[in-house]
Amino acid sequence: MKIKLKIFFFIFLTFALFVHAGLCSLSVNFGENSQKDNFEYNHGGDQINTFSDLPLWIQISWISSLIIGTAAAIKFLPVLTGKIRYALENTKRRKILEYIAENPGKCIEELSGEMNLNRETLRYHLICLERNNHIILESTDRSKRVFPNHNTFSGKQRKIISICHNPVQVKMLAMIAKYPGIRNSEIKDELDISKSAVSWHIKKLESSGVLSVRKSGKSGHYYIKSGFEKFVIENIPGDIKEKYEFERGDYT
Protein backbone atom coordinates (compact mmCIF):
# COMPACT_ATOMS: atom_id res chain seq x y z
CA MET A 1 0.00 0.00 0.00
CA LYS A 2 1.34 3.44 -0.90
CA ILE A 3 2.40 5.73 1.92
CA LYS A 4 -0.19 8.42 1.02
CA LEU A 5 -2.99 5.85 1.18
CA LYS A 6 -1.73 4.58 4.54
CA ILE A 7 -1.68 8.12 5.91
CA PHE A 8 -5.23 8.69 4.65
CA PHE A 9 -6.56 5.55 6.36
CA PHE A 10 -4.72 6.41 9.58
CA ILE A 11 -6.24 9.91 9.70
CA PHE A 12 -9.69 8.58 8.78
CA LEU A 13 -9.71 5.88 11.45
CA THR A 14 -8.36 8.22 14.09
CA PHE A 15 -11.07 10.75 13.21
CA ALA A 16 -13.71 8.01 13.45
CA LEU A 17 -12.43 7.12 16.91
CA PHE A 18 -12.90 10.66 18.21
CA VAL A 19 -16.31 11.06 16.57
CA HIS A 20 -17.62 7.90 18.21
CA ALA A 21 -16.03 8.84 21.50
CA GLY A 22 -17.89 12.14 21.27
CA LEU A 23 -21.16 10.36 20.68
CA CYS A 24 -20.63 8.45 23.87
CA SER A 25 -20.73 11.65 25.92
CA LEU A 26 -24.50 11.73 25.46
CA SER A 27 -26.47 12.30 28.62
CA VAL A 28 -29.90 11.07 29.65
CA ASN A 29 -32.78 13.14 31.05
CA PHE A 30 -35.72 11.48 32.75
CA GLY A 31 -39.07 13.18 32.59
CA GLU A 32 -41.03 13.79 35.74
CA ASN A 33 -43.68 11.25 34.84
CA SER A 34 -41.62 8.84 32.79
CA GLN A 35 -40.14 5.48 33.56
CA LYS A 36 -36.44 4.75 33.10
CA ASP A 37 -37.12 2.82 29.96
CA ASN A 38 -38.71 5.91 28.39
CA PHE A 39 -35.75 8.22 28.20
CA GLU A 40 -34.48 10.66 25.58
CA TYR A 41 -30.90 11.53 24.64
CA ASN A 42 -29.56 15.06 24.78
CA HIS A 43 -26.13 16.59 24.55
CA GLY A 44 -25.21 18.41 27.73
CA GLY A 45 -28.30 17.28 29.68
CA ASP A 46 -28.87 17.40 33.40
CA GLN A 47 -27.74 13.90 34.23
CA ILE A 48 -24.75 11.91 32.90
CA ASN A 49 -25.03 8.14 33.03
CA THR A 50 -22.25 5.61 33.24
CA PHE A 51 -21.00 3.71 30.21
CA SER A 52 -23.02 0.65 31.18
CA ASP A 53 -26.23 2.73 31.10
CA LEU A 54 -25.75 3.67 27.44
CA PRO A 55 -27.61 1.79 24.69
CA LEU A 56 -25.90 -1.33 23.40
CA TRP A 57 -25.31 0.13 19.90
CA ILE A 58 -23.32 3.05 21.37
CA GLN A 59 -21.27 0.72 23.55
CA ILE A 60 -20.46 -1.50 20.55
CA SER A 61 -19.60 1.53 18.37
CA TRP A 62 -17.31 2.99 21.02
CA ILE A 63 -15.47 -0.28 21.67
CA SER A 64 -15.15 -0.99 17.93
CA SER A 65 -13.76 2.49 17.31
CA LEU A 66 -11.28 2.08 20.13
CA ILE A 67 -10.07 -1.26 18.74
CA ILE A 68 -9.85 0.00 15.15
CA GLY A 69 -8.12 3.23 16.16
CA THR A 70 -5.58 1.38 18.29
CA ALA A 71 -4.89 -1.12 15.49
CA ALA A 72 -4.47 1.72 13.01
CA ALA A 73 -2.01 3.48 15.31
CA ILE A 74 0.02 0.30 15.80
CA LYS A 75 0.09 -0.39 12.07
CA PHE A 76 0.65 3.07 10.62
CA LEU A 77 2.55 5.09 13.21
CA PRO A 78 5.83 3.26 12.56
CA VAL A 79 5.42 4.10 8.88
CA LEU A 80 4.78 7.77 9.60
CA THR A 81 7.59 8.17 12.10
CA GLY A 82 9.92 6.09 9.95
CA LYS A 83 9.19 8.37 7.00
CA ILE A 84 10.55 11.28 8.97
CA ARG A 85 13.74 9.77 10.32
CA TYR A 86 14.35 6.76 8.09
CA ALA A 87 16.84 8.01 5.51
CA LEU A 88 20.25 7.05 6.85
CA GLU A 89 19.25 4.65 9.64
CA ASN A 90 19.29 1.84 7.08
CA THR A 91 22.82 0.38 7.16
CA LYS A 92 22.82 -0.68 3.53
CA ARG A 93 21.55 2.72 2.40
CA ARG A 94 24.23 4.49 4.40
CA LYS A 95 26.92 2.32 2.82
CA ILE A 96 25.55 3.12 -0.64
CA LEU A 97 25.75 6.85 0.12
CA GLU A 98 29.31 6.50 1.42
CA TYR A 99 30.32 4.61 -1.73
CA ILE A 100 28.73 7.28 -3.94
CA ALA A 101 30.65 10.00 -2.06
CA GLU A 102 33.90 8.13 -2.69
CA ASN A 103 33.03 7.25 -6.32
CA PRO A 104 30.91 10.07 -7.75
CA GLY A 105 29.46 9.79 -11.24
CA LYS A 106 28.94 6.03 -11.34
CA CYS A 107 25.88 4.81 -13.22
CA ILE A 108 23.36 2.45 -11.63
CA GLU A 109 24.76 -0.54 -13.53
CA GLU A 110 28.29 0.16 -12.28
CA LEU A 111 27.15 0.66 -8.69
CA SER A 112 25.13 -2.55 -8.82
CA GLY A 113 28.11 -4.59 -10.04
CA GLU A 114 30.75 -3.02 -7.81
CA MET A 115 28.62 -3.20 -4.66
CA ASN A 116 27.18 -6.62 -5.50
CA LEU A 117 23.60 -5.36 -5.16
CA ASN A 118 20.49 -6.32 -7.07
CA ARG A 119 19.59 -3.46 -9.42
CA GLU A 120 16.01 -3.17 -8.22
CA THR A 121 17.16 -3.09 -4.59
CA LEU A 122 19.72 -0.44 -5.48
CA ARG A 123 17.14 1.64 -7.35
CA TYR A 124 14.84 1.55 -4.32
CA HIS A 125 17.59 2.87 -2.02
CA LEU A 126 18.59 5.53 -4.57
CA ILE A 127 14.99 6.74 -4.78
CA CYS A 128 14.90 7.04 -0.98
CA LEU A 129 18.19 8.95 -0.94
CA GLU A 130 17.10 11.26 -3.76
CA ARG A 131 13.78 12.06 -2.08
CA ASN A 132 15.70 13.19 0.99
CA ASN A 133 18.16 15.26 -1.08
CA HIS A 134 21.19 13.13 -0.26
CA ILE A 135 22.04 12.44 -3.91
CA ILE A 136 21.58 13.90 -7.40
CA LEU A 137 20.88 11.78 -10.48
CA GLU A 138 22.53 13.29 -13.57
CA SER A 139 21.01 12.15 -16.88
CA THR A 140 23.42 11.18 -19.67
CA ASP A 141 22.77 9.72 -23.13
CA ARG A 142 22.01 6.18 -22.01
CA SER A 143 21.93 6.15 -18.23
CA LYS A 144 21.79 8.18 -15.04
CA ARG A 145 24.89 8.92 -13.02
CA VAL A 146 24.76 9.32 -9.27
CA PHE A 147 26.39 12.12 -7.26
CA PRO A 148 26.35 13.15 -3.61
CA ASN A 149 24.29 16.26 -2.97
CA HIS A 150 24.80 19.20 -0.57
CA ASN A 151 26.68 21.35 -3.12
CA THR A 152 29.51 18.85 -3.46
CA PHE A 153 29.81 19.49 -7.20
CA SER A 154 28.53 22.20 -9.53
CA GLY A 155 26.47 21.29 -12.59
CA LYS A 156 29.50 21.66 -14.89
CA GLN A 157 31.66 19.56 -12.60
CA ARG A 158 29.05 16.79 -12.62
CA LYS A 159 29.08 16.86 -16.42
CA ILE A 160 32.87 16.61 -16.50
CA ILE A 161 32.87 13.65 -14.12
CA SER A 162 30.17 11.96 -16.22
CA ILE A 163 32.27 12.46 -19.37
CA CYS A 164 35.27 10.96 -17.61
CA HIS A 165 33.30 7.72 -17.24
CA ASN A 166 32.80 7.53 -21.04
CA PRO A 167 35.74 5.52 -22.47
CA VAL A 168 35.94 7.46 -25.75
CA GLN A 169 35.13 10.97 -24.56
CA VAL A 170 37.53 10.83 -21.61
CA LYS A 171 40.38 10.04 -24.02
CA MET A 172 39.34 13.00 -26.16
CA LEU A 173 39.33 15.24 -23.09
CA ALA A 174 42.78 13.97 -22.12
CA MET A 175 44.17 14.70 -25.59
CA ILE A 176 42.61 18.17 -25.68
CA ALA A 177 43.90 18.94 -22.17
CA LYS A 178 47.38 17.72 -23.11
CA TYR A 179 47.48 19.29 -26.57
CA PRO A 180 45.34 22.45 -26.57
CA GLY A 181 44.25 23.37 -30.10
CA ILE A 182 44.24 19.77 -31.36
CA ARG A 183 42.19 19.13 -34.52
CA ASN A 184 39.61 16.51 -35.55
CA SER A 185 42.02 14.68 -37.82
CA GLU A 186 44.59 14.29 -35.04
CA ILE A 187 41.98 12.93 -32.64
CA LYS A 188 40.78 10.54 -35.37
CA ASP A 189 44.28 9.18 -35.98
CA GLU A 190 45.13 8.85 -32.29
CA LEU A 191 41.93 7.01 -31.34
CA ASP A 192 41.63 5.11 -34.62
CA ILE A 193 37.94 5.90 -35.06
CA SER A 194 35.98 7.34 -37.97
CA LYS A 195 35.72 11.05 -38.68
CA SER A 196 31.95 10.93 -38.12
CA ALA A 197 32.46 9.30 -34.70
CA VAL A 198 34.90 12.05 -33.73
CA SER A 199 32.40 14.71 -34.82
CA TRP A 200 29.59 13.05 -32.85
CA HIS A 201 31.58 12.88 -29.62
CA ILE A 202 32.94 16.42 -30.08
CA LYS A 203 29.36 17.73 -30.39
CA LYS A 204 28.50 15.98 -27.13
CA LEU A 205 31.50 17.57 -25.42
CA GLU A 206 30.60 20.99 -26.80
CA SER A 207 26.98 20.69 -25.64
CA SER A 208 28.19 19.90 -22.13
CA GLY A 209 29.90 23.29 -22.01
CA VAL A 210 33.36 21.85 -21.37
CA LEU A 211 35.01 22.65 -24.74
CA SER A 212 35.67 25.84 -26.63
CA VAL A 213 36.26 25.71 -30.39
CA ARG A 214 38.25 28.00 -32.62
CA LYS A 215 37.61 27.65 -36.32
CA SER A 216 40.45 27.76 -38.83
CA GLY A 217 39.10 27.25 -42.32
CA LYS A 218 37.21 23.97 -42.32
CA SER A 219 39.05 22.67 -39.29
CA GLY A 220 38.23 23.22 -35.66
CA HIS A 221 40.80 23.59 -32.89
CA TYR A 222 39.65 22.37 -29.51
CA TYR A 223 40.42 23.63 -26.01
CA ILE A 224 39.21 22.92 -22.50
CA LYS A 225 37.26 25.96 -21.34
CA SER A 226 39.18 28.26 -19.07
CA GLY A 227 38.78 27.41 -15.41
CA PHE A 228 38.05 23.72 -15.95
CA GLU A 229 41.50 22.46 -17.00
CA LYS A 230 42.65 21.28 -13.58
CA PHE A 231 39.32 19.70 -12.70
CA VAL A 232 39.26 17.81 -16.01
CA ILE A 233 42.78 16.43 -15.55
CA GLU A 234 42.09 15.57 -11.90
CA ASN A 235 39.16 13.34 -12.91
CA ILE A 236 40.85 11.56 -15.80
CA PRO A 237 41.52 7.91 -14.83
CA GLY A 238 45.07 7.13 -13.69
CA ASP A 239 46.00 4.90 -16.65
CA ILE A 240 45.06 7.62 -19.14
CA LYS A 241 46.94 10.24 -17.12
CA GLU A 242 49.97 8.00 -17.27
CA LYS A 243 49.61 7.42 -21.02
CA TYR A 244 49.53 11.16 -21.77
CA GLU A 245 52.18 11.88 -19.14
CA PHE A 246 50.28 14.32 -16.99
CA GLU A 247 52.25 15.45 -13.99
CA ARG A 248 50.80 16.08 -10.56
CA GLY A 249 51.42 19.79 -10.93
CA ASP A 250 49.01 19.85 -13.91
CA TYR A 251 46.01 19.35 -11.65
CA THR A 252 46.99 20.31 -8.07
N, C-alpha and C positions, 0 to 999 in steps of 0.2 A: 504493500500500500504506500502511495506517495506521501511524503511528509506533510504537504499542505492538506491532504485529505484527513490524515491522522489528527492534525491540529484542529480541523473543523469539527470532527467527531468529539474530540476532547472538550472543546468549548461548548458544544451542543449538550453533551451529557452533563457537564458541570452545571450549565444553566438550568437544565431540567431538574437537577437535584435541588437547587435553591428554590425553584418555582414550587415544587411539591412540598418542600419544607415550609414554604410560606403558607401554602394551603392548610397545613396542619396547625397553624396558629389560630384556626377558627375557634370561636367561643360559642357557648350555648346559653340562650336565655329561656327561662321557663315562665310561661304565662301564669297569672294568678290562679286561673281556674283550670289549668291544663295538667295532665299527667306527664310523667317523665318520658313516656314514649311518644308524646306529641310535642316535640321541641323543634325550634327553627334555628338555623345557623346564621350568625352575623359576625362580621369582622369588628373587633373592638367592643364586644358586648360587655354585659355586667359581670358575667361569671365565666371563668376559664376552667374547663374540665381537664382531667388528666388524659394521657394518651390512650389509655384503655377505654375511656368513655367515648372516644371518637368512633364514627361508623367504620365498619370493617374495610370498605373500599378505600378510605383515606389511610388507614393503617397499612394496607397492602401497598398502596402507591408510595407512601413514605419509605417503607422498608425496601421496596424495589429500587426506588431512586437512590437510596443510600448505597445499596449493593452495586448498582450499575455505576454510580459516580466513583465509588472506591475502586472498582475494577478498572475504570477508565484511567484514573489517576495512576494506578500501579502500572498499567500498560503503556501509557503515553508520556508520562512525566520523564522517564529516562530518555525518551527520544527528544523531548523538548530541551531538557537540560544538556543532553549530549550534543545537540545541534549548536549550542552556544560555546561549549568548551572542548569540543571533540578534536579539533584540527590536528594538533601535534601530539596528542596523548596516545595515538596509535603508533606502536614501535616501528612497524614496517613503513608507515607513511613518513615518519621522522627520518628513517634511514634513506628513503627515496629522496627527500628534500636535501639531506646532507650530500648525497651523491650528485644531485643536480648542481648544487653549489660548487662542488669540486670539479664537475665536468659539464659546464654550461654549453648549451647548443646541441645536445644530443637529441636525435629524433626518438620517437616512441619505440621503434623497432630496435634501435641500438640499446636503449635503456633496458628493454625487455631481455635482450640477449645477455648483456653484460651483468645485469643483476639477477639473472635466472628467475624472472618473474613471468607469469602468464600475462599476455597482452591485455586481456580484458580486466584482470585484477589491477594491472598497472594503470590502465585508463581510468578505472574507478577512483584510485587514489589521486591521480592527477586532477581529475574533476574536483575532488574535495579540496585539494590544495589551491587550485585556481579560484574556486568560489570564495576562499578565504584570503585571496590576494597574496599567497605565498610564492606563486610562480606566474610566469607569462608564457603563453604558447605563441611562438612566432611562425606564421605560415610561410612555407617555401613552395617551390613548384609542385613537389610530389608528397610532401609530408609536413608535419608540424614539429618545430624544434622547441625544446623546453629550457627556460631560463629562470633563475631565481629572481624574485621581485625585490621591492623595497629600494628602487633606484640603483640597483647594482650596476646595470649597463644602460646606456642611452639606446635609442632606437637604431642609430647608425652602427653602434658597437655590436648590437645583436645581429644586424645584417652581416657585418664583417665576420663574426664568429660562425654564423650559418654558412657563409661562403667557404670558410676554411674547413668545413666538413664535406665540401664537394670535391671529389678527387681531381677533377679537371680544372675547375675554377681556382682552387687554391694554388695549383701550379702556375696558372696565369698570373695570379696576384704576386706570387713569389718572383716570377720573372720581371714583372713590371716594377716591383719594389727594388729589385736588384739592378735592373737596367732601365731607368726612367727614359721614356721616349721610344721604347721598343715598338716595332710595327707588326701588323698582322702576319706578314710573310715570315718574320722571324719566330713568332709564336708558333705558327703552323709547322715550320721545320723542326723546332725544338721538341714539340709535343707529338709530332708525326700524326696529325689529324687533318681533316679536310679544311679548306678555306671557309666553307659554309659553316662548319662546326665552330671554327674560331669566331666567326661573325656572330653566331647565335649566343655563344657564351659571353662575348664582349658586350653584347646588348644587355644581357642579364646583369653584368657587372656595372654597366653604365646606369641602368634603371635603379640599382640599389643605392646610387649616389656615392659610390666609393671611388670611381675613376673620373678623371678629366681627360678630354681628348683634344688634341691640336691637329688640325688638318694641314696636310702638305700635299697639294695636288689631289690625287686619288687615294693617297695613303693617309692613315691616321696614326698619330704617335700617342702612346698611352702613358698616363702618369697616375700614381696614387694621389688623391686629393690632399691638399695641404692640411696638416693637422692629424691625419690618420696613419701616416707612414709607420710610426713606432708601434701603434696598436695592431696594425696589419701584420708586421713582422713578428711581434710577440705571440700572435695566435697561429702562426704557420707551424705545422707539425715539425718535430725535431729532425726527422730524416730529410725533409725538404729543405729546412734551414741548412743542414749540413751539406746537402748537394749543391746549393747555391752559395755556400760559404759565407753565410751571415755571421757576423761577430756579435758578441754580447752587447757591445757598445752601440750597435745599430738599433736596439730596441729597449735599452734601459737608460 
